[in-house]
Amino acid sequence: MKKFVTLFTHSYRELKSVRTITAAAMFAAVAIILDMFSIQLGSYIKITFSSIPNGIISYLFGPVVGGLFSGSLDVLKYLLKPTGAFFPGLTLVTALAGVLYGILYYKKPITLRRVLISKLVVMLICNVILNTLCLSLLYGKGFMVLLPARALKNLVMWPIDSMIFYTLLKTMDSIGIFRTIRSVHLLHTK
């Protein structure tokens, strides 16, 4: 339990760094650009890769920063490109995804297994169950009517999202991007 609380405490400290805010702003810009290339399949299914920066921020700065980043970015993306009605429940679910990614990635080595498990956890809890519940409430459609298509989409996207995220993280790490962000971040927090 102490390790779990420490994870949140360290992540909260990350939030106080100008470097964290700067990195988050840069990754937010990337997420907004990626969101512009999303594919909307009706009112209930959207294929996008704009959540990749959310996972990266959660990996770098933990669950507190990841949750705040994901939630605020969800509102910002809606303001820039509104699709459908705004529903605060969907924003809370997005923030929860950032928290979950932060818990599963922060200060841990990135392995394909970890990415597959974390993507599966977030897809099941947030995308399939909670987002489907929110969409059911928002559009007045039955949960079980929306569930099969959303579950299938997430099942298909799970290995694709996982491989893209894992490959991108490993590449960014190998060329030193994360080391640069962390080393400059450490200089400013001492």
Secondary structure, DSSP 8 states (H G I E B T S, - for coil): -HHHHHHHHHHHHHHT-HHHHHHHHHHHHHHHHHHHT-EEETTTEEE--TTHHHHHHHHHHHHHHHHHHHHHHHHHHHHHS--S---HHHHHHHHHHHHHHHHHHTTS---HHHHHHHHHHHIIIIIIIIHHHHHHHHHT--HHHHHHHHHHHHHHHHHHHHHHHHHHHHHHHHTTHHHHHHHHHHHHH-
